[in-house]
């Protein structure tokens, strides 16, 4: 299961959390600072920045998993001004998705968006540093991402819960 959590009181730094609930469990904290640019949103048009960006980012991740074919695909998560980190995914055997968390300093968060990321990764062919890998079912991935969206919506509607 993959879950994405948002620190609603965050300031753009260390306020998005990626949790992979598999053996071994994995948690990565990242920044929302470049997410609006990555998703090609004008921040002035977003009412609740962490909530809206979190949900739109999760929808982007879901879309990437939906479009997964037999080629390796990179889904950015931590968009820093010095590096990027994210999930490198590929279909594995028996319908499982090999999911690896990787980082590279050959690409920076401010220079990518959802339209350019695949081409930049393809052109630069960075050597990714691996932080862990798992074989996950598409069903469990989508359940976790759907749970994440509902959690953000619930927290936004009832901030004291």
DSSP file (Angstrom, degrees, kcal/mol; ACC not computed):
  #  RESIDUE AA STRUCTURE BP1 BP2  ACC     N-H-->O    O-->H-N    N-H-->O    O-->H-N    TCO  KAPPA ALPHA  PHI   PSI    X-CA   Y-CA   Z-CA
    1    1 A X              0   0    0      0, 0.0    20,-2.9     0, 0.0     2,-0.5   0.000 360.0 360.0 360.0 137.8    0.0    0.0    0.0
    2    2 A X  E     -A   20   0A   0    138,-0.5     2,-0.4   139,-0.3   146,-0.2  -0.974 360.0-177.7-115.8 128.1    1.2    3.5   -0.8
    3    3 A X  E     -A   19   0A   0     16,-2.9    16,-3.0    -2,-0.5     2,-0.5  -0.955  14.4-157.0-125.5 147.6   -0.2    6.5    1.1
    4    4 A X  E     -A   18   0A   0     -2,-0.4     2,-0.3   140,-0.3    14,-0.2  -0.990  15.3-172.8-123.3 122.8    0.5   10.2    0.7
    5    5 A X  E     -A   17   0A   0     12,-2.7    12,-3.2    -2,-0.5     2,-0.4  -0.860  10.2-147.0-117.2 150.2   -0.2   12.4    3.7
    6    6 A X  E     -A   16   0A   0     -2,-0.3     2,-1.1    10,-0.2    10,-0.2  -0.951  13.1-138.2-119.8 134.3   -0.1   16.2    4.0
    7    7 A X    >   -     0   0    0      8,-2.7     3,-2.2    -2,-0.4    43,-0.0  -0.810  20.1-162.4 -85.5 101.2    1.0   18.3    6.9
    8    8 A X  T 3  S+     0   0    0     -2,-1.1    42,-0.2     1,-0.3    -1,-0.2   0.718  87.3  51.4 -62.5 -22.3   -1.8   20.9    6.6
    9    9 A X  T 3  S+     0   0    0     -3,-0.1    -1,-0.3    41,-0.1    -2,-0.0   0.344  87.4 122.4 -95.4   6.2    0.1   23.4    8.8
   10   10 A X    <   -     0   0    0     -3,-2.2    40,-0.1     5,-0.2     4,-0.1  -0.114  58.5-143.3 -67.2 165.9    3.3   23.1    6.7
   11   11 A X        -     0   0    0      2,-0.5    -1,-0.1    39,-0.0     3,-0.1   0.113  62.0 -79.4-117.4  19.1    5.0   25.9    5.0
   12   12 A X  S    S+     0   0    0      1,-0.2    21,-1.6    18,-0.1     2,-0.5   0.291 109.1  95.8  99.5  -9.9    6.1   24.2    1.8
   13   13 A X  S    S-     0   0    0     18,-0.2    -2,-0.5     1,-0.2    -1,-0.2  -0.967  99.9 -13.6-118.2 126.2    9.1   22.6    3.4
   14   14 A X  S    S+     0   0    0     -2,-0.5    17,-0.3    -4,-0.1    -1,-0.2   0.917  96.5 121.7  55.1  50.6    9.0   19.0    4.8
   15   15 A X        +     0   0    0     15,-1.3    -8,-2.7    -3,-0.2     2,-0.4   0.299  47.7  72.1-131.2  10.2    5.2   18.8    4.5
   16   16 A X  E     -AB   6  30A   0     14,-1.9    14,-3.3   -10,-0.2     2,-0.5  -0.996  62.5-160.7-125.4 136.2    4.3   15.9    2.2
   17   17 A X  E     -AB   5  29A   0    -12,-3.2   -12,-2.7    -2,-0.4     2,-0.5  -0.958   7.8-161.3-123.9 128.8    4.8   12.4    3.4
   18   18 A X  E     -AB   4  28A   0     10,-3.1    10,-2.5    -2,-0.5     2,-0.5  -0.935  13.7-174.5-105.8 125.8    5.1    9.2    1.4
   19   19 A X  E     -AB   3  27A   0    -16,-3.0   -16,-2.9    -2,-0.5     2,-0.7  -0.984  11.8-164.8-125.8 126.1    4.4    6.0    3.3
   20   20 A X  E     -AB   2  26A   0      6,-2.8     6,-2.0    -2,-0.5     2,-1.4  -0.937   8.4-157.7-109.8 113.2    4.9    2.5    1.8
   21   21 A X        +     0   0    0    -20,-2.9     2,-0.3    -2,-0.7     4,-0.1  -0.653  56.2  94.1 -93.9  80.5    3.2   -0.1    4.0
   22   22 A X  S    S-     0   0    0     -2,-1.4     2,-0.6     2,-0.2    -2,-0.1  -0.898  84.5 -41.8-152.4 175.3    5.1   -3.2    2.9
   23   23 A X  S    S+     0   0    0     -2,-0.3     2,-0.1     1,-0.2    -2,-0.1  -0.809 132.9  27.2 -92.9 123.3    8.1   -5.0    4.2
   24   24 A X  S    S-     0   0    0     -2,-0.6    -1,-0.2     1,-0.1    -2,-0.2   0.629 100.0-132.7 -79.9 151.0   10.2   -3.1    5.0
   25   25 A X        -     0   0    0     -4,-0.1     2,-0.4    -2,-0.1    -4,-0.2  -0.355  26.0-161.3 -63.2 145.3    8.0   -0.2    5.8
   26   26 A X  E     -B   20   0A   0     -6,-2.0    -6,-2.8     2,-0.0     2,-0.4  -0.995  15.0-175.8-137.3 136.4    9.2    3.1    4.3
   27   27 A X  E     -B   19   0A   0     -2,-0.4     2,-0.4    -8,-0.2    -8,-0.2  -0.999   3.5-179.8-132.1 132.6    8.6    6.7    5.0
   28   28 A X  E     -B   18   0A   0    -10,-2.5   -10,-3.1    -2,-0.4     2,-0.4  -0.999  13.2-153.1-131.2 131.8    9.9    9.7    3.0
   29   29 A X  E     +B   17   0A   0     -2,-0.4   -12,-0.2   -12,-0.2     2,-0.2  -0.880  23.8 168.7-104.6 134.9    9.2   13.3    3.8
   30   30 A X  E     -B   16   0A   0    -14,-3.3   -14,-1.9    -2,-0.4   -15,-1.3  -0.718  31.3 -93.7-134.7-175.5    9.3   15.9    1.0
   31   31 A X        -     0   0    0    -17,-0.3    48,-0.6    -2,-0.2     3,-0.2  -0.813   6.8-160.3-107.2 142.5    8.5   19.4    0.1
   32   32 A X    >>  +     0   0    0     -2,-0.4     3,-1.2   -20,-0.2     4,-0.7   0.410  69.6 105.0 -89.2  -1.2    5.3   20.9   -1.5
   33   33 A X  T 34 S+     0   0    0    -21,-1.6     4,-0.3     1,-0.3     3,-0.2   0.854  89.6  27.2 -52.3 -46.1    7.3   24.0   -2.4
   34   34 A X  T 3> S+     0   0    0     45,-0.4     4,-2.8    -3,-0.2    -1,-0.3   0.389  95.2  96.8 -97.9   2.9    7.6   23.1   -6.2
   35   35 A X  H <> S+     0   0    0     -3,-1.2     4,-3.0     1,-0.2     5,-0.2   0.897  81.2  52.7 -63.1 -41.4    4.4   21.0   -6.5
   36   36 A X  H  <>S+     0   0    0     -4,-0.7     5,-3.3    -3,-0.2     4,-0.4   0.924 113.7  44.1 -60.7 -43.0    2.3   23.8   -7.8
   37   37 A X  H >45S+     0   0    0     -4,-0.3     3,-0.8     3,-0.2    -2,-0.2   0.919 113.2  51.5 -65.3 -43.2    4.9   24.5  -10.5
   38   38 A X  H 3<5S+     0   0    0     -4,-2.8    76,-2.8     1,-0.3    77,-0.2   0.916 114.0  42.7 -60.2 -44.0    5.2   20.8  -11.2
   39   39 A X  T 3<5S-     0   0    0     -4,-3.0    -1,-0.3    74,-0.2    -2,-0.2   0.488 114.8-119.8 -81.4  -2.6    1.4   20.3  -11.6
   40   40 A X  T < 5 +     0   0    0     -3,-0.8     2,-0.3    -4,-0.4    -3,-0.2   0.887  61.3 148.7  64.6  43.4    1.3   23.6  -13.6
   41   41 A X      < -     0   0    0     -5,-3.3     2,-0.8    -6,-0.2    -1,-0.2  -0.802  51.9-127.6-103.8 147.6   -1.0   25.4  -11.2
   42   42 A X    >   -     0   0    0     -2,-0.3     3,-2.5     1,-0.1     4,-0.1  -0.868  18.8-147.7 -88.8 112.9   -1.1   29.1  -10.5
   43   43 A X  G >  S+     0   0    0     -2,-0.8     3,-1.4     1,-0.3    -1,-0.1   0.754  94.4  66.5 -57.0 -24.0   -0.9   29.2   -6.7
   44   44 A X  G 3  S+     0   0    0      1,-0.3    -1,-0.3    -3,-0.0    -2,-0.0   0.727  98.5  53.7 -68.1 -20.1   -3.0   32.3   -6.6
   45   45 A X  G <  S+     0   0    0     -3,-2.5     2,-0.6     2,-0.0    -1,-0.3   0.272  89.4  91.6 -97.8  10.6   -5.9   30.2   -7.9
   46   46 A X    <   -     0   0    0     -3,-1.4     3,-0.3     1,-0.2     7,-0.0  -0.928  54.5-167.7-111.0 120.3   -5.7   27.6   -5.2
   47   47 A X  S    S+     0   0    0     -2,-0.6     2,-0.8     1,-0.3    -1,-0.2   0.982  85.1  26.1 -69.3 -58.7   -7.9   28.2   -2.1
   48   48 A X  S  > S-     0   0    0      1,-0.2     4,-2.9     2,-0.1     5,-0.4  -0.836  77.4-167.0-110.3  93.8   -6.4   25.6    0.3
   49   49 A X  H  > S+     0   0    0     -2,-0.8     4,-2.5    -3,-0.3     5,-0.4   0.902  80.6  39.8 -55.2 -57.1   -2.9   25.1   -0.9
   50   50 A X  H  > S+     0   0    0    -42,-0.2     4,-2.2     1,-0.2    -1,-0.2   0.924 120.6  45.1 -62.4 -40.9   -1.8   22.0    0.9
   51   51 A X  H  > S+     0   0    0      2,-0.2     4,-2.4     1,-0.2     5,-0.2   0.968 117.2  42.1 -65.5 -53.2   -5.2   20.2    0.5
   52   52 A X  H  X S+     0   0    0     -4,-2.9     4,-2.6     1,-0.2     5,-0.2   0.926 117.8  46.1 -61.3 -48.1   -5.7   21.0   -3.1
   53   53 A X  H  X S+     0   0    0     -4,-2.5     4,-2.6    -5,-0.4    -1,-0.2   0.898 111.7  52.6 -64.3 -39.9   -2.1   20.3   -4.1
   54   54 A X  H  X S+     0   0    0     -4,-2.2     4,-2.4    -5,-0.4    -2,-0.2   0.937 112.4  43.9 -61.0 -46.9   -2.0   17.1   -2.2
   55   55 A X  H  X S+     0   0    0     -4,-2.4     4,-2.3     2,-0.2    -2,-0.2   0.922 115.1  48.1 -65.8 -44.3   -5.2   15.8   -3.8
   56   56 A X  H  X S+     0   0    0     -4,-2.6     4,-1.9    -5,-0.2    -1,-0.2   0.876 111.6  50.8 -65.4 -36.1   -4.1   16.9   -7.3
   57   57 A X  H  X S+     0   0    0     -4,-2.6     4,-2.4    -5,-0.2    -2,-0.2   0.933 109.8  49.6 -64.9 -44.8   -0.7   15.3   -6.8
   58   58 A X  H  X S+     0   0    0     -4,-2.4     4,-2.8     1,-0.2    -2,-0.2   0.894 109.1  52.3 -62.6 -39.2   -2.2   12.0   -5.7
   59   59 A X  H  X S+     0   0    0     -4,-2.3     4,-2.3     2,-0.2    -1,-0.2   0.887 108.1  52.2 -62.4 -38.2   -4.5   12.1   -8.8
   60   60 A X  H  X S+     0   0    0     -4,-1.9     4,-2.1     2,-0.2    -2,-0.2   0.926 110.1  48.3 -61.0 -45.2   -1.3   12.5  -10.9
   61   61 A X  H  X S+     0   0    0     -4,-2.4     4,-2.2     2,-0.2    -2,-0.2   0.926 110.7  50.7 -62.2 -45.2    0.3    9.5   -9.2
   62   62 A X  H  X S+     0   0    0     -4,-2.8     4,-2.5     1,-0.2    -1,-0.2   0.913 108.9  52.2 -58.3 -42.8   -2.9    7.4   -9.8
   63   63 A X  H  X S+     0   0    0     -4,-2.3     4,-1.8     1,-0.2    -1,-0.2   0.895 107.4  51.9 -61.6 -40.9   -2.8    8.4  -13.4
   64   64 A X  H  < S+     0   0    0     -4,-2.1     4,-0.3     1,-0.2    -1,-0.2   0.912 111.0  47.1 -63.1 -42.5    0.8    7.3  -13.8
   65   65 A X  H >< S+     0   0    0     -4,-2.2     3,-1.0     1,-0.2    -2,-0.2   0.886 110.2  53.8 -66.3 -37.0    0.0    3.9  -12.3
   66   66 A X  H 3< S+     0   0    0     -4,-2.5    -1,-0.2     1,-0.2    -2,-0.2   0.851 111.4  45.3 -63.1 -34.1   -3.1    3.6  -14.6
   67   67 A X  T 3< S+     0   0    0     -4,-1.8    -1,-0.2    -5,-0.2    -2,-0.2   0.379  82.4 130.9 -91.8   3.8   -0.8    4.3  -17.6
   68   68 A X    <   +     0   0    0     -3,-1.0     2,-0.1    -4,-0.3     4,-0.1  -0.387  27.3 165.8 -63.1 125.0    1.9    1.9  -16.5
   69   69 A X        -     0   0    0      2,-0.3    22,-0.7    -2,-0.2     4,-0.1  -0.129  59.7 -62.9-113.8-144.6    2.9   -0.4  -19.4
   70   70 A X  S    S+     0   0    0     20,-0.1     2,-0.3    -2,-0.1    -2,-0.1   0.372 106.8  92.1 -90.6   5.9    5.9   -2.6  -19.6
   71   71 A X  S    S-     0   0    0      1,-0.1    -2,-0.3    19,-0.0    20,-0.2  -0.697  86.5-101.4 -97.8 153.2    8.3    0.3  -19.6
   72   72 A X        -     0   0    0     -2,-0.3     2,-0.4    18,-0.1    18,-0.2  -0.485  41.6-166.6 -69.6 140.8   10.0    1.7  -16.5
   73   73 A X  E     -C   89   0B   0     16,-2.8    16,-3.3    -2,-0.2     2,-0.5  -0.984  12.4-143.5-134.7 142.3    8.3    4.9  -15.3
   74   74 A X  E     -C   88   0B   0     -2,-0.4     2,-0.5    14,-0.2    14,-0.2  -0.908   8.9-168.6-108.4 131.6    9.4    7.6  -12.8
   75   75 A X  E     -C   87   0B   0     12,-3.1    12,-2.6    -2,-0.5   -14,-0.0  -0.952  21.4-137.9-117.3 108.8    6.9    9.4  -10.5
   76   76 A X  E     +C   86   0B   0     -2,-0.5    10,-0.3    10,-0.2     3,-0.1  -0.340  34.2 158.3 -67.2 146.0    8.5   12.3   -8.7
   77   77 A X  E     +     0   0B   0      8,-3.5     2,-0.9     1,-0.2     9,-0.2   0.571  62.4  47.0-128.3 -60.1    7.8   12.9   -5.1
   78   78 A X  E     -C   85   0B   0      7,-1.4     7,-1.8   -48,-0.1     2,-1.0  -0.808  65.1-171.7 -96.9 105.8   10.4   15.0   -3.3
   79   79 A X  E     +C   84   0B   0     -2,-0.9   -45,-0.4   -48,-0.6     5,-0.2  -0.797  16.2 168.9-102.8  94.3   11.1   18.1   -5.5
   80   80 A X        -     0   0    0      3,-1.9    29,-3.7    -2,-1.0    30,-0.4  -0.562  47.5-119.1-100.5 164.7   14.1   19.8   -4.0
   81   81 A X  S    S+     0   0    0     27,-0.2     3,-0.1    -2,-0.2    -1,-0.1   0.538 116.9  39.0 -78.9  -4.2   16.2   22.6   -5.4
   82   82 A X  S    S-     0   0    0      1,-0.3     2,-0.3    25,-0.0    -1,-0.2   0.553 128.7 -13.2-116.9 -13.9   19.2   20.3   -5.2
   83   83 A X        -     0   0    0     23,-0.1    -3,-1.9     2,-0.0    26,-0.8  -0.958  57.4-121.6-167.4 174.9   17.7   16.9   -6.3
   84   84 A X  E     -CD  79 104B   0     20,-2.2    20,-2.3    -2,-0.3     2,-0.3  -0.977  19.1-170.0-131.1 153.1   14.6   14.9   -6.9
   85   85 A X  E     +CD  78 103B   0     -7,-1.8    -8,-3.5    -2,-0.3    -7,-1.4  -0.957  23.6 123.4-133.9 155.0   13.3   11.7   -5.4
   86   86 A X  E     -CD  76 102B   0     16,-2.6    16,-3.0    -2,-0.3     2,-0.5  -0.984  54.4 -52.7 178.0-167.9   10.5    9.5   -6.3
   87   87 A X  E     -CD  75 101B   0    -12,-2.6   -12,-3.1    -2,-0.3     2,-0.6  -0.820  30.8-159.8-100.0 127.7    9.2    6.1   -7.3
   88   88 A X  E     -CD  74 100B   0     12,-3.2    12,-2.3    -2,-0.5     2,-0.3  -0.938  25.9-175.8-101.5 118.2   10.6    4.2  -10.2
   89   89 A X  E     +CD  73  99B   0    -16,-3.3   -16,-2.8    -2,-0.6     2,-0.3  -0.884  17.2 163.1-124.1 149.3    8.0    1.7  -11.2
   90   90 A X  E     - D   0  98B   0      8,-1.6     8,-2.7    -2,-0.3     2,-0.2  -0.969  44.7 -95.8-156.1 147.6    7.7   -1.2  -13.7
   91   91 A X  E     - D   0  97B   0    -22,-0.7     6,-0.2    -2,-0.3     2,-0.1  -0.471  46.1-169.2 -66.1 132.9    5.4   -4.1  -14.1
   92   92 A X    >   -     0   0    0      4,-3.8     3,-0.7    -2,-0.2     2,-0.1  -0.280  32.4 -57.1-106.7-164.0    6.7   -7.2  -12.5
   93   93 A X  G >  S+     0   0    0      1,-0.2     3,-1.7     2,-0.1    -1,-0.2  -0.418 114.2  18.3 -77.5 153.2    5.8  -10.8  -12.6
   94   94 A X  G 3  S-     0   0    0      1,-0.3    -1,-0.2    -2,-0.1     3,-0.1   0.780 131.5 -62.5  58.9  32.0    2.3  -12.1  -11.6
   95   95 A X  G <  S+     0   0    0     -3,-0.7    43,-0.6     1,-0.3    -1,-0.3   0.491 100.0 134.4  78.4   2.6    0.7   -8.7  -11.9
   96   96 A X  E <   - E   0 137B   0     -3,-1.7    -4,-3.8    41,-0.1     2,-0.6  -0.500  52.0-131.1 -84.1 156.5    2.8   -7.0   -9.2
   97   97 A X  E     -DE  91 136B   0     39,-3.4    39,-2.3    -6,-0.2     2,-0.6  -0.933  12.6-136.7-110.5 119.7    4.4   -3.7   -9.7
   98   98 A X  E     -DE  90 135B   0     -8,-2.7    -8,-1.6    -2,-0.6     2,-0.5  -0.661  27.7-170.4 -75.5 120.6    8.1   -3.4   -8.8
   99   99 A X  E     +DE  89 134B   0     35,-3.3    35,-2.7    -2,-0.6     2,-0.4  -0.965   8.1 179.0-121.2 121.0    8.3   -0.1   -6.9
  100  100 A X  E     -DE  88 133B   0    -12,-2.3   -12,-3.2    -2,-0.5     2,-0.5  -0.982  23.6-138.7-125.6 130.8   11.7    1.5   -6.0
  101  101 A X  E     +DE  87 132B   0     31,-2.4    30,-3.2    -2,-0.4    31,-0.8  -0.791  36.9 170.7 -87.3 127.4   12.3    4.7   -4.1
  102  102 A X  E     -DE  86 130B   0    -16,-3.0   -16,-2.6    -2,-0.5     2,-0.3  -0.899  21.4-159.8-134.8 160.0   15.2    6.6   -5.8
  103  103 A X  E     -DE  85 129B   0     26,-1.6    26,-3.0    -2,-0.3     2,-0.3  -0.958   7.0-177.6-135.4 157.5   16.9    9.9   -5.8
  104  104 A X  E     -D   84   0B   0    -20,-2.3   -20,-2.2    -2,-0.3     3,-0.3  -0.978  24.5-156.9-151.5 144.5   19.2   11.8   -8.2
  105  105 A X  S    S+     0   0    0     -2,-0.3    23,-0.1   -22,-0.2   -20,-0.1   0.250  84.6  84.1-100.7  11.1   21.0   15.1   -8.1
  106  106 A X  S    S+     0   0    0    -22,-0.1     2,-0.3    21,-0.1    -1,-0.2   0.538  95.1  42.5 -86.4  -8.7   21.1   15.2  -11.9
  107  107 A X  S    S-     0   0    0     -3,-0.3     2,-0.3   -23,-0.1    -3,-0.2  -0.995  75.4-153.2-136.5 140.5   17.6   16.8  -12.0
  108  108 A X    >   -     0   0    0     -2,-0.3     3,-1.3   -25,-0.1     4,-0.2  -0.841  24.3-118.5-116.5 154.4   16.3   19.5   -9.7
  109  109 A X  G >  S+     0   0    0    -29,-3.7     3,-1.0   -26,-0.8   -28,-0.2   0.817 108.4  56.9 -59.2 -36.6   12.7   20.2   -8.6
  110  110 A X  G 3  S+     0   0    0    -30,-0.4    -1,-0.3     1,-0.2   -29,-0.1   0.641 101.6  57.2 -74.7 -13.3   12.4   23.6  -10.1
  111  111 A X  G <  S+     0   0    0     -3,-1.3     2,-0.3     2,-0.0    -1,-0.2   0.369  98.3  68.4-100.5   6.3   13.3   22.5  -13.6
  112  112 A X    <   +     0   0    0     -3,-1.0     2,-0.3    -4,-0.2    -5,-0.0  -0.863  47.3 174.6-124.4 157.5   10.6   19.9  -14.1
  113  113 A X    >>  -     0   0    0     -2,-0.3     4,-2.2   -74,-0.1     3,-0.7  -0.904  52.6 -88.3-145.1 176.9    6.8   19.8  -14.6
  114  114 A X  T 34 S+     0   0    0    -76,-2.8     4,-0.3    -2,-0.3   -75,-0.1   0.733 126.1  48.5 -64.9 -20.7    4.4   17.0  -15.4
  115  115 A X  T 34 S+     0   0    0    -77,-0.2     4,-0.3     1,-0.1    -1,-0.3   0.764 119.3  35.9 -86.2 -26.6    4.8   17.5  -19.1
  116  116 A X  T <> S+     0   0    0     -3,-0.7     4,-2.6     2,-0.1     5,-0.2   0.645  91.7  86.8-102.2 -16.5    8.7   17.6  -19.1
  117  117 A X  H  X S+     0   0    0     -4,-2.2     4,-2.6     1,-0.2     5,-0.2   0.891  89.7  48.4 -56.8 -46.5    9.7   15.1  -16.5
  118  118 A X  H  > S+     0   0    0     -4,-0.3     4,-2.3     1,-0.2    -1,-0.2   0.911 114.4  46.0 -63.2 -41.4    9.6   12.0  -18.7
  119  119 A X  H  > S+     0   0    0     -4,-0.3     4,-2.8     2,-0.2    -1,-0.2   0.899 112.5  50.0 -68.1 -40.6   11.7   13.7  -21.4
  120  120 A X  H  X S+     0   0    0     -4,-2.6     4,-2.6     2,-0.2     5,-0.3   0.928 112.7  46.8 -64.2 -44.6   14.2   15.1  -18.9
  121  121 A X  H  X S+     0   0    0     -4,-2.6     4,-2.1    -5,-0.2     5,-0.3   0.924 114.4  48.4 -61.4 -44.1   14.7   11.7  -17.3
  122  122 A X  H  < S+     0   0    0     -4,-2.3    -2,-0.2    -5,-0.2    -1,-0.2   0.906 115.1  44.3 -63.4 -43.1   15.0   10.1  -20.7
  123  123 A X  H  < S+     0   0    0     -4,-2.8    -2,-0.2     1,-0.2    -1,-0.2   0.910 121.0  37.0 -69.6 -43.6   17.6   12.7  -21.9
  124  124 A X  H  < S-     0   0    0     -4,-2.6    -2,-0.2    -5,-0.2    -1,-0.2   0.725  83.0-158.6 -85.5 -22.2   19.8   12.8  -18.8
  125  125 A X     <  -     0   0    0     -4,-2.1    -3,-0.1    -5,-0.3    -4,-0.1   0.916  20.9-157.2  42.4  59.2   19.6    9.1  -17.9
  126  126 A X        -     0   0    0     -5,-0.3     2,-0.9     1,-0.1    -1,-0.1  -0.290  18.8-118.5 -67.3 148.2   20.5    9.8  -14.3
  127  127 A X        -     0   0    0      2,-0.0     2,-0.3     0, 0.0   -21,-0.1  -0.796  37.1-144.7 -82.6 110.1   22.0    7.1  -12.1
  128  128 A X        -     0   0    0     -2,-0.9     2,-0.6   -24,-0.1   -24,-0.2  -0.559   3.7-135.0 -80.6 139.8   19.4    6.8   -9.4
  129  129 A X  E     -E  103   0B   0    -26,-3.0   -26,-1.6    -2,-0.3     2,-0.3  -0.855  26.4-135.7 -90.2 122.0   20.4    6.0   -5.9
  130  130 A X  E     +E  102   0B   0     -2,-0.6   -28,-0.2   -28,-0.2     3,-0.1  -0.602  27.3 177.3 -85.0 137.5   18.1    3.3   -4.5
  131  131 A X  E     -     0   0B   0    -30,-3.2     2,-0.2     1,-0.5   -29,-0.2   0.487  66.9 -36.8-112.3 -10.5   16.6    3.7   -1.1
  132  132 A X  E     -E  101   0B   0    -31,-0.8   -31,-2.4  -106,-0.0    -1,-0.5  -0.763  52.9-142.9 160.9 154.2   14.4    0.6   -1.1
  133  133 A X  E     +E  100   0B   0    -33,-0.2     2,-0.3    -2,-0.2   -33,-0.2  -0.995  13.7 178.5-144.7 154.9   12.2   -1.5   -3.3
  134  134 A X  E     -E   99   0B   0    -35,-2.7   -35,-3.3    -2,-0.3     2,-0.6  -0.947  29.0-127.3-145.2 156.9    8.9   -3.5   -3.0
  135  135 A X  E     +E   98   0B   0     -2,-0.3     2,-0.3   -37,-0.2   -37,-0.2  -0.972  40.2 175.8-109.2 117.6    6.6   -5.6   -5.1
  136  136 A X  E     -E   97   0B   0    -39,-2.3   -39,-3.4    -2,-0.6     2,-0.2  -0.899  29.9-118.3-125.0 149.1    3.1   -4.2   -4.7
  137  137 A X  E  >  -E   96   0B   0     -2,-0.3     4,-2.1   -41,-0.2     5,-0.2  -0.597  21.9-127.1 -82.3 148.7   -0.3   -5.0   -6.2
  138  138 A X  H  > S+     0   0    0    -43,-0.6     4,-2.7    -2,-0.2     5,-0.2   0.887 110.3  57.0 -59.9 -39.2   -2.0   -2.4   -8.2
  139  139 A X  H  > S+     0   0    0      1,-0.2     4,-2.4     2,-0.2    -1,-0.2   0.930 107.9  45.0 -59.3 -47.8   -5.1   -2.9   -6.1
  140  140 A X  H  > S+     0   0    0      2,-0.2     4,-2.1     1,-0.2  -138,-0.5   0.871 112.5  52.6 -67.9 -34.9   -3.3   -2.2   -2.8
  141  141 A X  H  X S+     0   0    0     -4,-2.1     4,-2.2  -140,-0.2  -139,-0.3   0.954 112.4  44.1 -62.7 -49.3   -1.6    0.9   -4.4
  142  142 A X  H  X S+     0   0    0     -4,-2.7     4,-2.8     1,-0.2     5,-0.2   0.875 110.8  54.6 -66.4 -37.2   -4.9    2.4   -5.5
  143  143 A X  H  X S+     0   0    0     -4,-2.4     4,-2.4    -5,-0.2    -1,-0.2   0.927 110.8  46.4 -60.2 -44.0   -6.6    1.6   -2.2
  144  144 A X  H  X S+     0   0    0     -4,-2.1     4,-2.0     2,-0.2  -140,-0.3   0.896 113.8  47.3 -65.3 -41.0   -3.9    3.5   -0.3
  145  145 A X  H  X S+     0   0    0     -4,-2.2     4,-2.0     2,-0.2    -2,-0.2   0.894 112.7  48.9 -69.6 -39.5   -4.0    6.4   -2.7
  146  146 A X  H  X S+     0   0    0     -4,-2.8     4,-2.4     2,-0.2    -2,-0.2   0.913 110.5  51.5 -63.7 -41.9   -7.8    6.6   -2.5
  147  147 A X  H  X S+     0   0    0     -4,-2.4     4,-2.5    -5,-0.2    -2,-0.2   0.909 107.7  53.9 -58.3 -41.9   -7.6    6.4    1.3
  148  148 A X  H  X S+     0   0    0     -4,-2.0     4,-2.3  -146,-0.2    -2,-0.2   0.910 108.2  48.2 -60.9 -44.5   -5.1    9.3    1.1
  149  149 A X  H  X S+     0   0    0     -4,-2.0     4,-2.4     1,-0.2    -1,-0.2   0.932 113.2  47.7 -62.2 -46.0   -7.5   11.5   -0.9
  150  150 A X  H  X S+     0   0    0     -4,-2.4     4,-2.6     1,-0.2    -2,-0.2   0.879 110.5  52.5 -63.8 -37.1  -10.3   10.8    1.5
  151  151 A X  H  X S+     0   0    0     -4,-2.5     4,-2.6     2,-0.2    -1,-0.2   0.914 109.8  47.9 -64.6 -43.6   -8.1   11.5    4.5
  152  152 A X  H  X S+     0   0    0     -4,-2.3     4,-2.4     2,-0.2    -2,-0.2   0.926 113.3  48.3 -63.1 -44.2   -7.1   14.9    3.1
  153  153 A X  H  X S+     0   0    0     -4,-2.4     4,-2.1     2,-0.2    -2,-0.2   0.914 113.3  47.5 -62.4 -43.0  -10.7   15.8    2.3
  154  154 A X  H  X S+     0   0    0     -4,-2.6     4,-2.3     1,-0.2    -2,-0.2   0.914 112.9  47.8 -66.0 -43.2  -11.8   14.7    5.8
  155  155 A X  H  < S+     0   0    0     -4,-2.6    -1,-0.2     1,-0.2    -2,-0.2   0.880 111.9  50.4 -65.8 -38.0   -9.1   16.6    7.5
  156  156 A X  H  < S+     0   0    0     -4,-2.4     3,-0.4    -5,-0.2    -1,-0.2   0.881 114.3  44.3 -67.0 -37.6   -9.8   19.7    5.4
  157  157 A X  H  < S+     0   0    0     -4,-2.1     2,-0.3     1,-0.3    -2,-0.2   0.832 129.5  25.3 -75.3 -32.6  -13.5   19.5    6.3
  158  158 A X    ><  +     0   0    0     -4,-2.3     3,-1.9    -5,-0.2    -1,-0.3  -0.652  68.8 173.6-132.1  75.0  -12.9   18.8   10.0
  159  159 A X  T 3  S+     0   0    0     -3,-0.4    -1,-0.1     1,-0.3    -4,-0.1   0.668  75.9  58.4 -63.3 -17.4   -9.5   20.3   11.0
  160  160 A X  T 3         0   0    0      1,-0.2    -1,-0.3     0, 0.0    -5,-0.1   0.519 360.0 360.0 -90.5  -4.1   -9.9   19.5   14.7
  161  161 A X    <         0   0    0     -3,-1.9    -1,-0.2    -6,-0.2    -2,-0.1   0.483 360.0 360.0 -83.0 360.0  -10.4   15.8   14.3
